[in-house]
Structures are given as structure tokens and as C-alpha cells.
Amino acid sequence: MHTDPNCLFCKIVAGQIPSRKVYEDDELLAFHDIAPWAPVHILIIPKLHITSMVDVTLEHQALLGKMMAISPKLMRDLGVTEGFRHVVNTGRDGRQEVMHLHLHVMGGPRPWIHG
């Protein structure tokens, strides 16, 4: 599996940096965001280092589908029942801060919308 030794999220996957995990399997890791925009704000990341959506190819379609498909269960498990939001920031111009593909999943009582 490709990893980047300088990547913050690859270090989290490797257990070098702690996180508040909510899910883990052979391909994905989900954990609470350290700077949440909502009462429940998790990140779902592939363990494979993919820098951003710019680098996604058809070979990643099952992985990305799994990221989306696991999110409703995780949000239900975390008590979110009235809907949630998915956000993928792509590249510096798209406000991506960590250069490792990640899916933000945010929910909980409003008002938490940041735009």
C-alpha cells in the first residue's frame, strides 16, 4: 500500500499520531475532526495515500464508493438522525489543508453551517 511518510493522515493510519477513531478496516479509517464545524464531524480517509480528488482514477471507484456508503452507518452510530453533509475539499484552491484525500461528514443540530 502506498503511503507518504511526511503525510499527517498517513501517520495517523500508521498509529504514529493518535486519533479518536470511529471506524477502521483494511482500506479505510474514520475519526473525529480535531477542529469540528458541526456537533458531529468525522473524516473518512483511505489508508492508501491519494493526495486529492485530482489524483483519483477509475481504479479508485470502489474505494470512494465505500467511503460514501459507510458514512450513513457511522453517523447513525454517532447519534445523527436528521441528516448530514459530505464535503471533499480538493487542492489548495479548493481549501484542502491536509494533502491526503479525505471525506468530511458533518451533522447534528444546527446552526453550524459555515457555507
C-alpha positions as CSV (number, residue, x, y, z in Angstrom):
1,M,0.0,0.0,0.0
2,H,1.4,3.4,-0.9
3,T,1.9,5.8,2.0
4,D,3.7,9.2,2.4
5,P,6.0,9.3,5.4
6,N,5.5,13.0,5.7
7,C,1.7,13.0,5.5
8,L,-0.2,13.7,8.7
9,F,-3.0,11.3,7.8
10,C,-0.6,8.5,6.8
11,K,1.0,8.9,10.3
12,I,-2.5,8.6,11.8
13,V,-3.1,5.4,9.8
14,A,0.2,4.1,11.0
15,G,-0.6,4.8,14.6
16,Q,2.2,7.4,15.0
17,I,-0.3,10.1,15.8
18,P,-3.4,9.4,17.9
19,S,-6.9,10.0,16.7
20,R,-10.4,9.4,18.1
21,K,-11.3,6.5,15.7
22,V,-14.9,5.7,14.9
23,Y,-14.2,3.0,12.2
24,E,-11.3,1.1,10.8
25,D,-11.0,-1.7,8.3
26,D,-8.3,-2.8,5.8
27,E,-9.0,0.1,3.4
28,L,-10.5,2.9,5.5
29,L,-10.1,4.8,8.7
30,A,-12.7,7.2,10.1
31,F,-12.0,9.6,13.1
32,H,-13.3,12.7,14.7
33,D,-12.1,16.0,13.2
34,I,-9.9,18.0,15.6
35,A,-11.4,21.3,14.5
36,P,-15.1,20.4,14.1
37,W,-17.5,22.6,12.1
38,A,-20.5,20.6,13.5
39,P,-21.6,18.8,16.6
40,V,-20.6,15.6,14.9
41,H,-17.7,16.0,12.4
42,I,-15.7,13.0,11.2
43,L,-13.2,12.4,8.5
44,I,-13.2,9.2,6.4
45,I,-9.8,8.6,4.7
46,P,-8.4,5.8,2.6
47,K,-5.4,4.1,4.1
48,L,-3.9,4.3,0.6
49,H,-2.2,7.7,0.2
50,I,-4.1,9.5,-2.5
51,T,-3.2,13.2,-2.5
52,S,-6.6,14.6,-3.6
53,M,-9.5,14.1,-5.9
54,V,-7.2,15.3,-8.7
55,D,-5.4,12.0,-8.4
56,V,-8.4,9.7,-8.4
57,T,-8.8,7.3,-11.3
58,L,-11.3,4.6,-12.1
59,E,-9.2,2.1,-10.2
60,H,-10.3,4.0,-7.0
61,Q,-14.1,3.9,-7.7
62,A,-14.8,1.0,-5.3
63,L,-12.8,2.7,-2.5
64,L,-14.6,6.0,-3.0
65,G,-17.9,4.3,-3.1
66,K,-17.1,2.5,0.1
67,M,-16.2,5.9,1.8
68,M,-19.7,7.2,0.9
69,A,-21.5,4.0,1.7
70,I,-20.1,3.6,5.2
71,S,-20.9,7.2,6.2
72,P,-24.7,6.8,6.9
73,K,-24.0,3.9,9.4
74,L,-21.2,5.9,11.1
75,M,-23.4,8.9,11.5
76,R,-26.3,6.8,12.9
77,D,-23.9,5.2,15.3
78,L,-22.8,8.7,16.4
79,G,-26.5,9.7,17.0
80,V,-27.0,11.8,13.9
81,T,-30.6,11.0,12.7
82,E,-31.7,14.2,10.9
83,G,-29.3,14.4,8.1
84,F,-25.7,15.2,7.4
85,R,-23.4,16.9,4.9
86,H,-20.5,15.5,2.9
87,V,-17.6,17.7,1.8
88,V,-14.4,16.9,-0.1
89,N,-12.0,19.8,-0.5
90,T,-9.7,19.4,-3.5
91,G,-6.3,21.0,-3.8
92,R,-5.1,24.3,-2.3
93,D,-7.6,26.4,-4.3
94,G,-10.4,24.0,-3.0
95,R,-9.3,24.7,0.6
96,Q,-7.8,21.3,1.1
97,E,-5.5,21.6,4.2
98,V,-4.1,18.1,4.5
99,M,-2.9,16.7,1.2
100,H,-4.4,13.2,1.7
101,L,-7.9,12.6,0.2
102,H,-10.5,12.8,3.0
103,L,-14.2,13.0,3.2
104,H,-15.7,15.3,5.8
105,V,-19.1,14.1,7.2
106,M,-20.8,16.6,9.4
107,G,-24.2,16.5,11.2
108,G,-26.0,17.3,14.3
109,P,-28.3,20.1,15.5
110,R,-28.0,23.4,13.6
111,P,-26.8,26.2,13.4
112,W,-23.4,25.0,12.4
113,I,-23.4,25.7,8.6
114,H,-20.3,27.6,7.6
115,G,-21.2,27.9,3.9
